[in-house]
Amino acid sequence: MDMDITTKTFEDRDEFRRKSIAEKAIKLLKSDIDISPMVIDGSWGTGKTEFCHKLINLMKEDDTHNIIYIDAFKADHINEPLMTVLAEIIKTLPEDSTRENFIKKVLPAIRFGLKSLAKAGVSHLLRQDFSDVAENFNEEIENATDKAIDATAELILKDHVEAEHNLKTLQAALTAIATDNPIIVFVDELDRCRPNFAIDMLEIIKHTFDVKNVSFVLITNTQQLRASINHCYGQAVDAQRYLDKFIKFRFELSILSDRSVHSPIIASKQHFFTLASEKQCLPDDCLNGDYFRGAIEHLIRHQSLSLREIETLILHIQIVQGLSDSKVFVERNYLGYTLLRLIGVMLVCYRPDLLRQIKKGNIDANSLGEFLGVERTPTFEQGLGALEVFEVMMIFIAKDCNKNTEKYILPEKYDDSWKYYVVEFMGRSLTSGMAIGEIVKTANIMAFE
């Protein structure tokens, strides 16, 4: 059974070598530098949530801060970010007079927020009522509207004073409990929330929780946050400039596990082989073979696969193995068969549109070559020995294509030498339709066909 993500540490697993990143982030969070809110940025599938929990568990070892974790996506349905954050802060307080006094102090702010929401709702209903009867009671409505405007102006002034007072009371209460034990609130999954909730959370953090010794760390995809800002305020708004008002410091989780310029080992490649080994869904000689490892790195680089997309790929390989009687990634243990079946799985995961065309008999060598990152077969100036793995595979596959095959045709003078590759990759002679047949057969397993 997989370990609960909230209990994971860098000691359990750090294949992406991110402990040093976490240590630097913690050093900043513990310093006197005002970096709140800080953003841990990354596209979907880069392992932000796991990194966040590992960072939290590393920081808890020193026991210097009250650390709070909020899954914003789970709280989205509540539709009240202020309540979400305050409720989590209250949970950290001891169940004695400290907690009780804090609740009493912040209640006015909470009540005010709810009262404001209620007023907005009543106002909306009144407008609806007026609209319904407007045809018959124009004069009465005009008189009522004038009175409503006067009353509303007075209420706005009173509410503004009340809001300022309640905000200061709330901030004073937060300051009191954070003086001895600073609070760090990690807000995760903000990019998955409804745009209105995400923006409300940003504004609450900025205007309500700008308090000494209370820091926020947002774990999110800022590209998606910018989209949420434009959704709420329109495309004319410069989303990045708006976001800059709320964020003081941002760093991005690198996709590279080794961040040296001279050795850019892709984290996704390591994730693939770690998961494939754990799940035992691919034969060991493939996982340990240089050709296969090189082929996987090529595909990951070409497709720019994220960590989450790697997990999706491994899951689908497991599904194929689970649904097939013969364990298709183990039988006929030649590299060519394994790669053809892997291509079938990848088409299901990432290019179902291309797979549909293939099943219809519209098999375009250019489209498949583009998918596999092979523009054409090389000029063979260095002989066949210079071929990359997927260049070999495209020569196999192109023989079964019915469109745009000319770039992948092997010159006749290499026919005898080519037999070596056929035997090395497939173990036997190729028959017409076999390469595409293996791809489609694997894809059909996942379609229950």
Long-range contacts (C-beta under 8 A, 24 or more apart in sequence): 5-49, 5-50, 5-53, 6-53, 6-69, 7-53, 7-57, 8-50, 8-53, 8-54, 8-57, 9-54, 9-57, 9-58, 10-54, 10-58, 13-274, 14-54, 15-257, 15-267, 15-270, 15-271, 15-274, 16-47, 16-257, 16-267, 16-270, 16-271, 17-257, 17-258, 17-259, 18-51, 18-54, 18-253, 18-257, 19-54, 19-58, 21-51, 21-251, 21-253, 21-254, 22-51, 22-54, 22-55, 22-58, 23-58, 25-55, 25-217, 25-251, 26-55, 26-58, 26-59, 28-249, 29-59, 29-65, 29-184, 29-215, 29-217, 30-64, 30-65, 34-248, 35-215, 35-248, 35-249, 36-214, 36-215, 36-216, 36-217, 36-248, 37-202, 37-205, 37-206, 37-215, 37-216, 37-217, 37-218, 37-246, 37-247, 37-248, 38-215, 38-216, 38-217, 38-218, 38-247, 38-248, 38-249, 38-250, 38-251, 39-217, 39-218, 39-219, 39-220, 39-222, 39-247, 39-249, 39-250, 39-251, 40-217, 40-218, 40-219, 40-220, 40-251, 40-253, 41-220, 41-221, 41-222, 41-250, 41-251, 41-252, 41-253, 42-221, 42-252, 42-253, 43-221, 43-223, 43-306, 44-191, 44-221, 44-224, 44-306, 44-308, 45-306, 45-307, 45-308, 45-309, 45-310, 45-311, 46-253, 46-255, 46-306, 46-307, 46-308, 47-253, 47-267, 47-307, 47-308, 48-188, 48-219, 48-220, 48-221, 48-253, 49-188, 49-189, 49-219, 51-219, 51-253, 52-186, 52-188, 52-217, 52-219, 56-186, 59-184, 64-182, 65-181, 65-182, 65-183, 65-184, 66-92, 66-178, 66-181, 66-182, 66-183, 66-184, 67-183, 67-184, 67-186, 68-92, 68-183, 68-184, 68-185, 68-186, 69-186, 69-188, 70-185, 70-186, 70-187, 70-188, 71-188, 71-189, 72-187, 72-188, 72-189, 72-190, 72-192, 72-193, 72-197, 72-198, 72-201, 73-188, 73-189, 73-190, 73-192, 73-193, 74-189, 76-192, 76-193, 76-194, 76-197, 79-197, 80-113, 81-197, 81-200, 81-201, 81-204, 82-109, 82-110, 82-113, 82-204, 82-208, 83-110, 83-113, 84-201, 85-185, 85-204, 85-205, 85-209, 86-110, 88-185, 89-174, 89-177, 89-183, 89-185, 92-183, 93-177, 98-177, 102-173, 102-176, 102-177, 105-169, 105-170, 105-172, 105-173, 106-169, 106-170, 106-173, 108-165, 108-166, 108-169, 108-170, 109-166, 109-167, 109-169, 109-170, 112-159, 112-162, 112-163, 112-166, 116-159, 119-155, 167-207, 167-208, 170-208, 171-208, 171-210, 171-211, 174-209, 174-211, 174-214, 175-211, 175-212, 175-213, 175-214, 178-211, 178-212, 178-213, 178-214, 179-213, 182-213, 182-214, 182-215, 183-213, 183-214, 183-215, 184-215, 184-216, 184-217, 185-209, 185-214, 185-215, 185-216, 185-217, 186-216, 186-217, 186-219, 187-216, 187-217, 187-218, 187-219, 187-220, 188-219, 188-220, 189-219, 189-220, 190-218, 190-219, 190-220, 190-225, 191-220, 191-221, 191-222, 191-224, 191-225, 191-228, 192-224, 193-228, 195-227, 195-228, 195-229, 195-231, 195-232, 196-232, 198-225, 198-228, 199-228, 199-229, 199-232, 202-243, 202-246, 203-246, 205-246, 206-245, 206-246, 218-247, 222-247, 222-250, 255-306, 266-297, 266-300, 266-301, 267-307, 268-300, 268-305, 268-306, 268-307, 268-309, 268-310, 269-293, 269-296, 269-297, 269-300, 271-307, 271-310, 271-311, 272-296, 272-300, 272-310, 272-313, 272-314, 275-310, 275-311, 275-314, 276-314, 276-317, 279-314, 279-317, 279-318, 281-314, 281-317, 281-318, 281-321, 281-329, 282-317, 282-329, 282-338, 283-329, 283-330, 283-333, 283-338, 285-333, 286-329, 286-333, 286-335, 286-338, 289-335, 291-335, 291-389, 292-335, 292-338, 292-339, 292-389, 294-388, 294-389, 295-335, 295-339, 295-389, 295-390, 298-373, 298-388, 298-389, 298-390, 299-342, 299-346, 299-372, 299-373, 299-390, 301-373, 302-372, 302-373, 303-346, 303-350, 303-373, 309-349, 309-350, 312-349, 313-345, 313-346, 313-349, 316-345, 316-348, 316-349, 316-446, 317-342, 317-345, 319-445, 319-446, 320-345, 320-442, 320-445, 320-446, 323-445, 323-446, 323-448, 324-445, 328-442, 328-445, 332-427, 334-425, 334-426, 334-427, 335-389, 335-424, 335-425, 336-392, 336-393, 336-396, 336-425, 336-426, 336-427, 337-426, 337-438, 339-389, 339-390, 339-393, 340-393, 340-396, 340-397, 340-435, 340-438, 340-439, 340-442, 341-438, 341-439, 341-442, 343-372, 343-393, 343-439, 344-438, 344-439, 344-440, 344-441, 344-442, 344-443, 345-442, 345-443, 345-446, 346-371, 347-371, 347-439, 347-443, 348-443, 348-446, 348-447, 355-440, 355-443, 358-436, 358-439, 358-440, 359-440, 359-443, 361-402, 362-402, 362-403, 363-400, 363-401, 363-402, 363-403, 363-436, 364-401, 364-403, 364-404, 365-394, 365-397, 365-398, 365-401, 365-403, 365-404, 365-405, 365-407, 365-408, 366-403, 366-404, 366-407, 367-404, 368-394, 368-397, 368-398, 368-401, 369-394, 369-398, 369-407, 369-408, 374-408, 375-407, 376-407, 376-408, 377-407, 377-408, 377-409, 377-410, 380-411, 380-414, 383-417, 384-414, 384-417, 384-418, 384-420, 384-421, 387-421, 392-421, 392-425, 393-425, 393-435, 395-421, 396-425, 396-426, 396-430, 396-435, 397-435, 397-436, 397-439, 399-430, 399-432, 399-435, 400-432, 400-433, 400-434, 400-435, 400-436, 400-437, 401-436
